[in-house]
């Protein structure tokens, strides 16, 4: 804008099922952006069409406008080439700047398709930062390199585990996904979450890891999956019949924390327990504190992990808090992100 560019902003919100939905309009986004930059942000009535073309054609030098939710058109998620062409033709844009890393793993019209209809496609500053930090974890990590994975399902993380194992010095596993590994070791896990169809895979990963995968040694177990349930700390091999593990225990918090604090590069994705219930949040919060204390390069990705470092007030002590949970996992799995592959290094 300072350089006189005419700026057209595009984004999506939610998953509208049947075309335009007033509750998913980007109107609040336009209003908030106007507050942040101290000038009006006109919102177009649509993202394509004659009215959009008229607004874009009337933009002065240094002017800007925001398109309405691109997902109001089903062609967006289908990456329809004709729709992508209209997004560019109706706005008159000549350069595509993708700064939506969180959507870069989607081959949609506004994240990938438009690149075929402009003179140049480049990464925005946030996109560049994401790729630089996540690239550290894939390309030339310092030692020791410690990765921490949590969350409910091991199936969501199999590819990233396989990608990280050759690169890390230690892979710390917590959350519900740990119980599939415990089952693979033949341990009794009570009513804890387990993916029976992934037990064999977990056994293979443990064999392939050659000691790099570190599992909890104790956990907080509860008689039921609810906040006020009776709960206590137990060794992982001593879970009471009918109980379930809902967080890592104090010994595991200490061990995991020590590994994270001495890491030269540490990556974390996924909570260590049922983070939304206070009695089972301490493992996740303890890990957030450990990451903040780490003197190496620290990277956090995933909604609950980001929430934890924010709740602890330590987000500003993390080197990089990723904006893309799914995108960061796919990137670390070694997959090519469509929204990145279509970009060039410079205009």
C-alpha positions in Angstrom: 0.0 0.0 0.0 2.8 2.4 0.9 4.3 1.6 -2.6 1.0 2.5 -4.3 -0.1 -1.1 -4.9 -3.8 -1.8 -5.3 -4.5 -4.5 -2.8 -7.3 -7.1 -3.0 -7.6 -9.4 0.1 -9.2 -12.9 0.0 -9.9 -15.5 2.6 -12.3 -18.1 3.7 -14.3 -18.7 6.9 -15.8 -21.9 8.1 -17.4 -24.5 5.9 -20.6 -23.1 4.3 -22.7 -25.9 2.9 -25.2 -24.2 0.7 -23.7 -21.0 -0.7 -23.6 -17.7 1.2 -24.3 -17.8 4.9 -24.6 -14.5 6.7 -23.0 -15.9 9.9 -19.9 -16.8 7.9 -19.5 -13.4 6.2 -16.1 -11.7 6.4 -17.8 -8.5 7.6 -16.4 -8.8 11.1 -12.9 -9.4 9.6 -13.2 -6.3 7.5 -14.2 -4.3 10.6 -11.4 -5.7 12.8 -8.8 -5.1 10.1 -10.0 -1.5 9.7 -9.3 -1.0 13.4 -5.9 -2.5 13.2 -4.7 -0.5 10.2 -6.6 2.7 11.0 -8.5 3.1 7.7 -11.7 1.7 6.2 -11.6 -1.8 4.6 -14.5 -2.0 2.1 -16.0 -5.5 1.8 -17.1 -6.6 -1.6 -20.6 -8.2 -1.9 -19.0 -11.3 -3.4 -15.6 -12.6 -4.5 -16.4 -12.6 -8.2 -18.8 -10.8 -10.5 -19.6 -7.4 -11.9 -19.9 -5.7 -8.5 -16.4 -7.0 -7.5 -14.9 -5.9 -10.9 -16.4 -2.4 -10.4 -15.0 -2.1 -6.9 -11.6 -3.4 -7.9 -11.5 -1.1 -11.0 -12.2 1.9 -8.8 -9.3 1.3 -6.3 -7.0 4.2 -6.1 -3.2 3.8 -5.7 -2.6 2.4 -2.3 -6.2 1.4 -2.0 -7.5 -1.9 -0.6 -10.6 -4.1 -0.5 -11.6 -7.4 1.0 -13.5 -10.0 -1.0 -16.4 -11.9 0.6 -15.8 -15.5 1.8 -14.5 -17.5 -1.2 -16.1 -20.6 0.2 -19.5 -19.2 -0.6 -18.8 -20.8 -4.0 -18.4 -24.6 -4.1 -15.9 -24.1 -7.0 -13.4 -22.8 -4.4 -12.8 -26.1 -2.7 -13.0 -28.0 -6.0 -10.1 -25.9 -7.3 -12.2 -25.1 -10.4 -9.9 -23.5 -12.9 -12.6 -21.3 -14.4 -13.5 -20.0 -11.0 -9.8 -19.3 -10.2 -9.6 -17.4 -13.5 -12.6 -15.3 -12.5 -11.0 -14.4 -9.1 -8.1 -12.9 -11.0 -10.0 -11.4 -14.0 -12.7 -9.7 -11.9 -10.1 -8.2 -9.5 -7.5 -7.3 -12.2 -4.7 -8.7 -10.0 -1.3 -9.4 -11.5 0.5 -10.8 -8.4 -0.6 -13.5 -6.1 0.8 -13.4 -2.5 -0.1 -16.4 -0.4 0.2 -15.8 3.3 -2.2 -18.5 4.4 0.1 -21.2 5.5 -2.8 -22.8 7.5 -4.6 -23.5 4.2 -1.5 -24.3 2.1 -2.1 -28.0 2.2 -5.3 -27.5 0.4 -5.3 -27.3 -3.4 -8.2 -24.8 -3.6 -8.9 -22.1 -6.2 -7.7 -19.2 -3.9 -4.7 -21.1 -2.6 -3.3 -22.8 -5.7 -5.5 -22.3 -8.7 -5.1 -18.6 -9.0 -1.3 -19.0 -9.5 -2.0 -20.2 -13.0 -3.6 -16.8 -14.0 -1.1 -14.2 -12.7 2.3 -13.0 -13.7 3.9 -13.9 -10.4 3.0 -16.0 -7.3 5.1 -15.4 -4.1 5.1 -16.2 -0.4 4.0 -13.6 2.1 6.1 -12.9 5.2 4.2 -15.3 7.5 4.4 -18.0 4.9 8.2 -17.4 4.6 8.6 -17.6 8.4 6.6 -20.9 8.6 8.6 -22.5 5.9 11.9 -21.3 7.4 11.2 -22.6 10.9 9.6 -25.9 9.9 12.3 -26.4 7.3 14.8 -26.4 10.2 13.1 -29.5 11.5 13.4 -31.3 8.1 16.7 -30.1 6.6 19.5 -29.5 9.0 18.5 -29.7 12.7 20.9 -28.9 15.4 21.5 -31.6 18.0 19.9 -32.7 20.1 16.6 -32.4 18.1 13.6 -33.4 20.2 10.1 -33.7 18.9 7.0 -34.1 21.1 3.8 -35.5 19.6 0.5 -35.8 21.4 -3.2 -35.8 20.7 -5.8 -38.6 20.5 -4.9 -40.7 17.5 -1.7 -42.2 16.3 -3.3 -42.6 12.9 -3.2 -38.8 12.5 0.6 -38.7 13.1 1.9 -41.9 11.5 3.4 -40.1 8.5 5.0 -37.4 10.6 6.4 -40.0 13.0 8.0 -41.9 10.1 9.4 -38.6 8.6 10.8 -37.4 11.9 12.3 -40.7 13.2 15.5 -40.6 11.1 16.0 -36.9 12.0 15.3 -36.7 15.7 17.4 -37.7 18.7 14.2 -38.3 20.7 10.5 -38.5 19.9 8.4 -38.0 23.0 4.9 -39.4 22.7 2.0 -38.5 25.0 -1.8 -38.0 24.9 -4.3 -40.6 23.8 -2.0 -41.9 21.0 0.4 -43.3 23.6 -2.0 -46.0 24.6 -1.9 -47.6 21.1 1.8 -47.9 21.7 1.3 -49.4 25.2 -1.1 -51.9 23.7 1.6 -52.8 21.1 3.9 -53.5 24.1 1.3 -55.9 25.5 0.4 -53.6 28.5 -3.0 -53.5 30.0 -4.5 -50.1 29.4 -8.0 -50.4 31.0 -10.6 -48.3 29.1 -8.0 -45.9 27.7 -8.3 -44.7 24.2 -6.8 -47.2 21.7 -6.8 -47.6 17.9 -6.9 -51.4 17.6 -6.3 -51.2 13.9 -3.1 -49.3 14.4 -1.5 -51.6 17.1 0.5 -53.5 14.6 1.7 -50.3 13.0 2.7 -48.9 16.4 4.7 -52.1 17.1 6.5 -51.6 13.8 7.3 -48.0 14.6 8.7 -49.0 18.0 11.0 -51.5 16.4 12.1 -49.1 13.7 12.7 -46.3 16.2 15.5 -48.3 18.0 14.9 -46.6 21.3 14.2 -43.1 20.0 10.5 -43.2 20.9 10.0 -42.3 24.6 6.6 -43.1 26.1 5.2 -42.0 29.5 6.2 -44.0 32.6 3.3 -42.8 34.7 0.0 -41.2 34.0 -3.1 -39.6 35.6 -5.9 -42.1 35.5 -9.6 -41.6 36.1 -12.6 -43.7 36.7 -14.6 -41.9 33.9 -14.1 -39.4 31.1 -15.4 -36.4 33.0 -13.8 -33.5 34.8 -15.1 -34.4 38.3 -14.2 -38.1 38.0 -12.2 -39.8 40.7 -8.5 -39.8 39.6 -5.0 -40.5 40.7 -1.5 -41.0 39.5 -0.3 -44.5 38.6 2.6 -46.2 36.8 1.6 -47.1 33.2 1.7 -50.8 34.0 -0.7 -50.4 36.9 -3.8 -48.9 35.5 -6.9 -50.1 37.5 -9.4 -52.2 35.7 -12.0 -50.1 34.1 -10.1 -46.8 34.5 -8.5 -44.7 31.7 -5.4 -42.6 31.3 -6.1 -38.9 30.7 -2.8 -37.2 31.2 0.9 -37.9 31.7 2.1 -38.1 35.3 4.6 -36.1 37.3 7.6 -38.4 36.6 6.9 -38.2 32.9 6.4 -34.5 33.0 9.9 -34.2 34.6 11.5 -36.6 32.1 9.9 -35.0 29.1 10.6 -31.5 30.4 14.3 -32.3 30.9 14.7 -33.6 27.3 12.9 -30.5 25.9 14.9 -28.0 28.0 18.3 -29.3 26.8 17.2 -29.5 23.1 18.9 -27.4 20.5 15.7 -27.6 18.4 12.4 -28.7 19.8 9.1 -29.2 18.0 5.8 -29.8 19.7 2.4 -30.8 18.2 -0.5 -32.2 20.3 -1.6 -32.1 23.9 -0.3 -34.5 26.5 -3.7 -35.2 28.0 -7.3 -34.1 28.0 -6.2 -30.5 28.1 -9.7 -29.0 28.3 -10.4 -30.6 31.7 -8.5 -28.9 34.5 -7.5 -32.1 36.4 -5.9 -33.5 33.2 -4.2 -30.3 31.9 -1.1 -30.2 33.9 1.0 -32.4 31.6 0.3 -30.1 28.6 1.0 -27.0 30.6 4.2 -28.4 32.1 5.4 -29.1 28.5 4.6 -25.5 27.6 6.7 -24.3 30.5 9.6 -26.6 29.5 9.5 -25.3 25.9 9.6 -21.7 27.1 12.7 -22.5 29.2 14.5 -24.2 26.3 17.4 -22.1 25.1 17.4 -23.8 21.6 15.0 -23.1 18.7 11.4 -23.9 19.7 8.5 -24.5 17.3 4.9 -25.2 18.3 2.1 -26.3 16.0 -1.5 -27.4 16.5 -4.4 -25.8 18.2 -4.2 -27.3 21.7 -0.4 -26.8 21.8 -0.8 -23.2 20.8 -3.6 -22.7 23.4 -1.3 -24.2 26.1 1.6 -21.8 25.5 -0.9 -18.9 25.2 -2.6 -19.9 28.5 0.7 -20.1 30.3 1.6 -16.7 29.0 4.8 -18.0 27.3 3.9 -17.7 23.6 6.3 -14.8 23.3 9.1 -17.1 24.5 8.5 -19.6 21.7 10.6 -18.9 18.6 7.8 -19.9 16.2 4.1 -20.6 16.9 2.8 -22.1 13.7 -0.6 -21.0 12.3 -1.2 -24.3 10.5 -1.9 -27.6 12.4 -2.7 -29.8 9.5 -0.4 -27.9 7.2 2.6 -28.1 9.5 2.1 -31.9 10.0 1.8 -32.5 6.3 4.9 -30.4 5.7 6.9 -32.3 8.4 5.6 -35.6 6.8 7.6 -34.6 3.8 4.6 -34.0 1.6 4.5 -31.2 -1.0 2.0 -28.5 0.0 0.0 -27.3 -3.1 -0.2 -23.8 -1.8 3.6 -23.7 -1.5 4.6 -25.6 -4.6 2.9 -23.0 -6.8 5.0 -20.1 -5.4 8.2 -18.7 -6.8 11.1 -17.3 -4.6 10.7 -13.9 -6.0 8.4 -11.9 -8.3 
